[in-house]
Amino acid sequence: MSESRLVFSTAGDSICRGCHKPLKNCKCRSSELKPVQNTEPAIRISRESKGRKGKGVTLIRGCPLPEAELKKLSKRLKALCGSGGTVKDGVIEIQGDHRDKLKTEMAKHFKDVKLSGG
């Protein structure tokens, strides 16, 4: 019978990988400051039918707009597709499979638009 006790600890993240000192006392990290990249994440367009009784919807995630602007964009996209939809938790849902139409329209307004899923 072994007497070992497995312990999980999250304290390992506070040690510098370069000089092996605590991050607050680290000298190597402060000398190698990296420029912060201000890139927005890609806007993902996917199709989902899970939890909707087999009815498919097209989801648009990662759009960097406030809620009011998302609703305006959603209204314009629903009119383009000729279908209904909604905005829930920052995700635009359009009824039906309109990924190709939505990708071309979103690419006109945003830089990084990608299709995700199968």
Secondary structure, DSSP 8 states (H G I E B T S, - for coil): ---------SGGGGB-TTT-SBGGG-SHHHHS----------EEEEEE-TTTTT--EEEEE---S-HHHHHHHHHHHHHHHTS-EEEETTEEEEES--HHHHHHHHHHH-S-EEE---
